Amino acid sequence: MVFSSAVFLFVFLPAVFLLDRLLPGIRAKNALLLIASLIFYAFGQPVYLPLLLLSVLLNYVCGRMAAGKHARLGVALAVIGGIGMLAVFKYADFLIGSLNSAFGLALPLTGIALPIGISFFTFQGLSYVIDVYRDRTVVSRSFVKVLLYIAYFPQLIAGPIVKYHDIEKEIDNRRTTPQETAHGIRRFICGLSKKLLLSNAMGRMADAVFTLPAGEIGMFAAWMGAICYTLQIYFDFSGYSDMAIGMGRMFGFHFQENFNYPYTATTIKEFWRRWHISLSTWFRDYLYVPLGGNRKGRGRTWVNRFLVFFATGLWHGASWNFVLWGLWHGTFSVLEDSGVLPVQRLRGRLAGRIYTLLVVVLGFTLFRADTLAQAGAMFSAMFTGVGLNWAGTAAVCALLTPSFLLCLLVSLLLSAPVAKRLEPKREWITLAGSLVLLVLCMLDLSAGTFNPFIYFRF
């Protein structure tokens, strides 16, 4: 984490929150949040703070150009600059390594460390410039406002990706009522609990399986590891999104939802309308639609979808595992659209959910694997590893403690909208539940078991 979890929870966030309440005007509050955001980022990677500022400056200047006489040039420079930074800092070694493997070369790797959150703040900046190009009234004349929009610490390093026009008015004029603040704190605690109490528990099982030698992974262990990782990444990332949305509410900002029970989807297309909504919306608005969307015939539509899912996989990381994960989802999206898969009959039915979950679990197995060889070993064990393979089975069974089984049951239940139906109607019950969860999170943190959020590395 950028800050240690304890420092962030018990020092940084309370201090910023109290100062925000004490400062009188919106300018002072914005200045506080901007300074806090830059400190937040610099604390983890001070060497890359200038890169963040340079990225924002580029998008600010290009935004001004996009609103003037050189609109197309402004957009082109923003795209070249943003994608260029990603190419250098995120994909250079991946490209060099791929060339070395393909052609037997020995080109040296750059060894450049990945800046935290570069994919998120790059895409957020690009969305601002493109939106200005489409509607010049969106442009901001203030570099400080654009910097606050892109660098705002709750969603700076792991999203959700926010569009400028969604929070433009709240940068200039926002209110923080006691009800909104209480809602934000509860949402923050909910997200923190997802991460600490559920995601980390699922992650320990997933890590145990994915570190087994290929010959020791039996069918039971493979499926347990794959399912637990599927739950881990959901509660990890939706938990961070809940925390970001909650912190936004605490300071008067309203972010869009980023997850909507994706594991209840009955098609892959529906899954992507529910999973990482801000990213899928970004690719729809700024890549799929400009490529022609579904307006140029079915063949072109399918090509566009494959390009979008290729980009989605590559966005997640410089690895062929991620690329193939994106193409895996793209393949099923096209098969559904072409009619090869009878999704109309499956939509809304249990069979549709089973089909979608199977595709998603297999996809996340590929996503989690360190290498393609490991992914192959996992798939082989999942479908052919009928034998007990006692070493792997014993390793998994050793982790099947009552506390883990309880976390697994709760994770499965909370992956569905059952939580909404069970939500207490009385305010005091909700408050008491939040306090209990906070105490449990504090106890977990005191045990020193915190793991960084998965999406921090993207």
C-alpha positions in Angstrom: 0.0 0.0 0.0 1.2 3.6 -0.6 0.9 4.3 3.2 1.0 1.4 5.6 -2.6 0.5 6.3 -2.4 1.5 9.9 -0.9 5.0 9.1 -3.5 5.6 6.4 -6.5 4.5 8.6 -5.5 6.0 11.9 -3.4 9.1 10.9 -3.7 10.2 7.3 -7.4 9.8 6.6 -8.6 11.2 10.0 -6.3 14.2 9.8 -7.4 15.1 6.3 -11.0 14.6 7.2 -10.8 16.8 10.3 -8.9 19.5 8.5 -11.5 19.4 5.7 -14.2 20.1 8.2 -12.3 22.9 9.9 -11.4 24.8 6.7 -13.9 27.5 5.8 -14.1 27.8 1.9 -14.2 25.5 -1.1 -10.8 26.8 -2.3 -9.1 25.9 1.0 -10.8 22.5 1.0 -9.6 21.9 -2.6 -6.1 23.0 -1.7 -6.1 20.6 1.3 -7.3 17.6 -0.8 -4.8 18.4 -3.5 -1.8 18.6 -1.1 -3.0 15.4 0.7 -3.3 13.6 -2.7 0.2 14.5 -3.7 1.6 13.5 -0.3 -0.3 10.2 -0.6 1.2 9.4 -3.9 4.7 10.7 -3.1 4.8 8.6 0.1 4.9 5.4 -1.9 6.9 6.5 -5.0 8.3 10.0 -4.6 10.5 9.4 -7.7 7.3 9.2 -9.9 5.5 12.2 -8.5 7.0 14.3 -11.3 5.6 11.8 -13.8 2.1 12.2 -12.4 2.4 16.0 -12.5 3.8 15.8 -16.1 0.9 13.6 -17.1 -1.7 16.0 -15.7 0.1 19.0 -17.2 0.0 17.2 -20.6 -3.7 16.5 -20.3 -4.4 20.1 -19.1 -2.6 21.7 -22.1 -4.1 19.2 -24.5 -7.5 19.9 -23.1 -7.1 23.6 -23.7 -6.0 22.8 -27.2 -9.0 20.4 -27.7 -11.3 23.3 -26.8 -9.7 25.7 -29.3 -8.5 25.9 -32.9 -6.2 22.9 -32.6 -8.7 20.4 -31.3 -7.5 17.4 -33.2 -3.9 18.1 -32.5 -4.7 18.4 -28.8 -6.4 15.0 -28.7 -3.6 13.4 -30.8 -0.9 14.7 -28.5 -2.8 13.5 -25.4 -3.2 10.0 -26.9 0.4 9.8 -28.0 1.7 11.1 -24.7 -0.5 9.0 -22.5 0.0 5.7 -24.5 3.7 6.6 -24.9 4.1 6.7 -21.1 2.4 3.4 -20.7 4.5 1.9 -23.4 7.8 3.0 -21.7 6.9 2.4 -18.1 4.6 -0.6 -18.4 5.2 -2.5 -21.6 8.8 -1.9 -22.7 10.2 -5.0 -20.9 7.2 -7.1 -22.0 7.9 -6.2 -25.6 11.7 -6.7 -25.3 11.1 -10.1 -23.6 8.7 -11.2 -26.3 11.1 -10.2 -29.0 13.9 -12.1 -27.3 11.8 -15.2 -27.0 10.5 -15.1 -30.5 13.8 -14.4 -32.3 16.4 -15.8 -29.9 17.7 -12.3 -29.1 19.4 -11.2 -26.0 18.3 -7.6 -25.8 18.7 -6.2 -22.2 15.6 -5.3 -20.3 15.1 -1.8 -19.0 14.3 -2.8 -15.4 12.0 0.3 -15.1 9.7 0.0 -12.0 6.0 0.3 -12.7 4.6 3.6 -11.4 1.7 3.0 -9.0 -1.7 3.6 -10.7 -0.3 4.7 -14.0 -3.0 2.9 -16.0 -5.8 4.6 -13.9 -4.5 8.2 -14.0 -3.5 7.8 -17.7 -7.0 6.7 -18.7 -8.6 9.3 -16.5 -6.6 12.1 -18.1 -7.3 10.8 -21.7 -11.1 10.7 -20.9 -10.9 14.4 -19.9 -9.2 15.5 -23.2 -11.5 13.4 -25.4 -14.6 14.7 -23.5 -13.4 18.3 -24.1 -13.0 17.5 -27.8 -16.5 16.3 -28.0 -18.0 19.1 -25.9 -15.9 22.2 -25.5 -17.9 23.5 -22.5 -16.4 20.7 -20.4 -12.9 22.3 -20.5 -11.4 23.7 -17.3 -9.3 26.8 -17.3 -7.8 25.8 -14.0 -4.8 23.5 -13.8 -5.4 23.0 -10.1 -8.9 21.6 -10.7 -7.6 19.2 -13.4 -4.8 18.1 -11.1 -7.3 17.5 -8.2 -9.6 15.6 -10.5 -6.9 13.2 -11.7 -4.8 13.0 -8.5 -7.6 12.8 -5.9 -6.2 10.3 -3.5 -9.3 8.0 -2.8 -9.3 6.8 -6.4 -5.9 7.8 -7.7 -4.1 4.4 -7.7 -6.9 1.8 -8.3 -9.9 3.6 -9.6 -12.8 3.7 -10.2 -12.0 5.7 -13.3 -14.0 9.0 -13.0 -15.0 11.3 -15.8 -14.5 15.0 -15.3 -18.0 16.1 -16.1 -19.3 13.7 -13.4 -17.6 15.6 -10.6 -16.9 19.0 -12.2 -19.7 20.8 -10.2 -18.6 19.2 -7.0 -15.1 20.5 -7.3 -16.5 24.0 -7.3 -19.5 23.5 -5.0 -20.2 20.5 -2.7 -21.9 19.9 0.6 -21.1 17.4 3.3 -24.1 16.6 5.4 -23.9 14.4 8.5 -26.1 11.8 6.7 -23.8 11.8 3.7 -20.7 11.6 5.9 -22.2 8.7 7.9 -23.1 6.9 4.7 -19.5 7.4 3.4 -17.9 6.1 6.6 -20.2 3.0 6.5 -19.4 2.4 2.9 -15.6 2.7 3.6 -15.9 0.2 6.5 -17.8 -2.2 4.2 -15.0 -2.0 1.6 -12.3 -2.4 4.2 -14.1 -5.5 5.6 -14.4 -7.0 2.1 -10.6 -6.7 1.7 -9.4 -7.7 5.1 -12.0 -10.3 6.3 -13.0 -11.9 3.0 -10.5 -11.3 0.2 -7.4 -12.0 2.2 -8.9 -15.2 3.6 -9.7 -16.4 0.0 -6.3 -15.2 -1.1 -4.5 -17.4 1.4 -6.2 -20.5 -0.1 -5.6 -19.3 -3.7 -1.9 -18.6 -3.0 -1.5 -22.1 -1.4 -2.8 -23.8 -4.5 -1.1 -21.6 -7.1 2.3 -22.2 -5.4 2.0 -26.0 -5.6 4.2 -27.8 -8.0 2.3 -28.8 -11.2 2.5 -32.6 -10.3 0.9 -32.1 -6.9 -2.3 -30.2 -8.1 -5.3 -32.5 -8.0 -8.8 -31.7 -9.2 -10.1 -30.7 -5.7 -7.1 -28.4 -5.1 -7.3 -26.9 -8.6 -11.0 -26.0 -8.4 -10.7 -24.8 -4.8 -7.8 -22.5 -5.8 -9.6 -21.2 -8.9 -12.9 -20.5 -7.1 -11.1 -18.8 -4.1 -9.1 -16.6 -6.5 -12.3 -15.6 -8.3 -13.8 -14.6 -4.9 -10.5 -12.9 -3.8 -10.2 -10.6 -6.8 -13.9 -9.6 -6.6 -13.8 -8.7 -2.9 -10.4 -7.1 -3.3 -11.3 -4.8 -6.1 -15.0 -4.2 -5.2 -13.7 -3.6 -1.6 -11.3 -0.9 -2.9 -14.1 0.6 -5.0 -16.4 0.8 -1.9 -13.6 2.5 0.1 -13.0 5.0 -2.7 -16.8 5.7 -3.1 -17.1 6.0 0.7 -14.2 8.4 1.0 -15.6 10.4 -1.8 -18.9 10.8 0.1 -17.0 11.8 3.2 -15.5 14.8 1.3 -18.6 15.6 -0.8 -17.9 13.8 -4.0 -20.2 11.2 -5.6 -18.5 8.5 -7.7 -20.3 6.0 -9.9 -20.7 2.4 -8.8 -18.0 0.1 -10.2 -19.5 -3.3 -9.5 -23.1 -4.7 -9.6 -22.9 -8.3 -8.5 -21.1 -9.5 -11.6 -21.2 -13.2 -10.6 -25.0 -13.2 -11.0 -24.7 -12.5 -14.7 -26.1 -15.1 -17.1 -24.0 -14.0 -20.1 -20.5 -12.8 -20.6 -21.8 -9.5 -22.1 -23.9 -9.0 -19.0 -20.9 -9.8 -16.8 -19.0 -6.9 -18.4 -21.9 -4.6 -17.7 -21.5 -5.5 -14.0 -17.7 -6.0 -13.6 -15.3 -3.0 -13.4 -18.0 -0.8 -14.8 -15.8 2.3 -15.1 -13.2 0.5 -17.2 -15.7 -1.3 -19.5 -17.5 2.0 -19.9 -14.2 3.7 -20.8 -13.4 1.2 -23.5 -16.9 1.4 -24.9 -16.9 5.2 -25.1 -13.3 5.8 -26.1 -12.4 2.8 -28.2 -15.3 0.6 -29.2 -17.6 3.4 -30.4 -14.8 5.3 -32.3 -13.8 2.1 -34.0 -17.4 1.9 -35.3 -19.0 -0.1 -32.6 -21.8 -2.2 -34.1 -22.7 0.2 -36.8 -20.6 -1.3 -39.7 -21.8 -4.8 -40.0 -21.5 -8.0 -37.9 -18.0 -8.8 -39.1 -16.6 -5.4 -38.2 -18.5 -5.5 -34.9 -16.8 -8.8 -33.9 -13.3 -7.4 -34.9 -14.0 -4.3 -32.8 -14.9 -6.4 -29.8 -11.8 -8.5 -30.1 -9.7 -5.3 -30.3 -11.4 -4.0 -27.2 -10.9 -7.2 -25.2 -7.3 -7.4 -26.4 -6.8 -3.9 -25.1 -8.6 -4.7 -21.8 -6.3 -7.7 -21.2 -3.2 -5.7 -22.1 -4.4 -2.8 -19.8 -4.3 -5.1 -16.8 -0.6 -6.0 -17.3 2.4 -6.7 -19.5 1.9 -10.4 -19.7 0.5 -12.9 -22.3 -1.7 -14.3 -19.5 -3.6 -11.0 -19.4 -3.8 -10.7 -23.1 -5.2 -14.2 -23.5 -7.6 -13.5 -20.6 -9.0 -10.6 -22.5 -9.2 -12.6 -25.7 -10.9 -15.4 -23.8 -13.7 -13.1 -22.8 -13.8 -11.5 -26.3 -14.3 -15.0 -27.8 -17.3 -15.7 -25.7 -18.7 -12.3 -26.3 -18.5 -12.8 -30.0 -19.9 -16.4 -29.8 -22.9 -15.1 -27.8 -23.5 -12.3 -30.3 -23.2 -14.6 -33.3 -25.8 -17.0 -32.0 -23.4 -20.0 -31.7 -24.1 -20.0 -28.0 -27.9 -19.9 -27.3 -27.7 -17.2 -24.7 -31.2 -16.0 -25.3 -32.4 -19.3 -23.8 -29.9 -19.1 -20.9 -30.5 -15.4 -20.0 -32.0 -15.2 -16.5 -31.8 -18.9 -15.8 -29.6 -21.0 -13.5 -28.0 -22.6 -16.5 -26.9 -19.2 -17.8 -25.3 -18.4 -14.4 -23.4 -21.7 -14.4 -22.2 -21.1 -17.9 -21.0 -17.6 -17.1 -19.4 -18.5 -13.9 -17.5 -21.4 -15.6 -16.1 -19.0 -18.2 -15.2 -16.4 -15.6 -13.5 -18.9 -13.2 -11.5 -20.4 -16.0 -10.6 -16.9 -17.2 -9.4 -15.8 -13.8 -7.4 -19.0 -13.5 -5.4 -17.8 -16.5 -5.4 -14.3 -15.1 -3.9 -15.5 -11.8 -1.3 -17.9 -13.1 2.3 -16.7 -13.1 3.0 -18.4 -16.5 1.1 -20.0 -19.3 2.6 -23.3 -18.3 1.1 -22.9 -14.8 -2.2 -22.1 -16.3 -2.0 -25.2 -18.4 -1.2 -27.3 -15.3 -4.2 -25.8 -13.5 -6.6 -26.5 -16.4 -5.3 -30.0 -16.7 -5.8 -30.7 -13.0 -9.3 -29.1 -13.1 -10.5 -31.5 -15.8 -8.3 -34.5 -15.7 -6.8 -34.6 -12.2 -9.2 -37.1 -10.8 -6.6 -38.7 -8.5 -6.2 -37.4 -5.0 -2.7 -36.1 -5.4 -2.2 -36.2 -1.6 0.4 -33.5 -1.4 -1.8 -30.9 -2.9 -5.0 -32.2 -1.3 -3.4 -32.2 2.1 -2.2 -28.6 1.7 -5.7 -27.5 0.8 -7.3 -29.5 3.6 -5.0 -28.1 6.2 -6.5 -24.6 5.4 -10.1 -25.8 5.6 -10.5 -24.4 9.1 -13.9 -23.4 10.6 -12.9 -19.7 10.2 -12.0 -20.2 6.5 -15.2 -22.2 5.8 -17.2 -19.4 7.4 -15.5 -16.8 5.2 -16.1 -18.9 2.2 -19.8 -19.2 3.0 -20.1 -15.5 3.6 -18.2 -14.7 0.4 -20.5 -16.9 -1.7 -23.6 -15.3 -0.1 -22.3 -11.7 -0.5 -21.4 -12.3 -4.2 -25.2 -12.3 -4.8 -27.7 -9.5 -3.9 -28.7 -11.4 -0.8 -27.0 -8.6 1.2 -29.5 -6.1 -0.1 -32.4 -8.2 1.0 -30.9 -8.7 4.5 -29.9 -5.1 5.0 -31.3 -3.8 8.3 -34.1 -1.2 8.1 -33.1 0.4 11.4 -30.2 2.9 11.4 -28.9 1.9 14.8 -28.5 -1.8 13.7 -26.5 -0.6 10.6 -24.3 1.5 12.8 -23.7 -1.3 15.3 -22.9 -3.7 12.5 -20.4 -1.2 11.0 -18.7 -0.7 14.4 -18.4 -4.5 14.8 -16.8 -4.8 11.3 -14.4 -1.9 12.1 -13.3 -3.7 15.3 -12.7 -6.9 13.4 -10.7 -5.1 10.8 -8.6 -3.4 13.5 -7.9 -6.8 15.0 -6.9 -8.2 11.7 -4.6 -5.3 11.0 -3.0 -5.7 14.4 -2.1 -9.3 13.4 -0.1 -7.9 10.5 -1.9 -9.9 7.9 -2.7 -7.1 5.4 -1.9 -7.7 1.8 -1.8 -4.9 -0.9 -4.8 -4.6 -3.1 -4.4 -6.7 -6.3 -5.2 -3.7 -8.6 -2.4 -1.6 -7.2 0.0 -3.3 -9.6 -2.1 -2.3 -12.6 
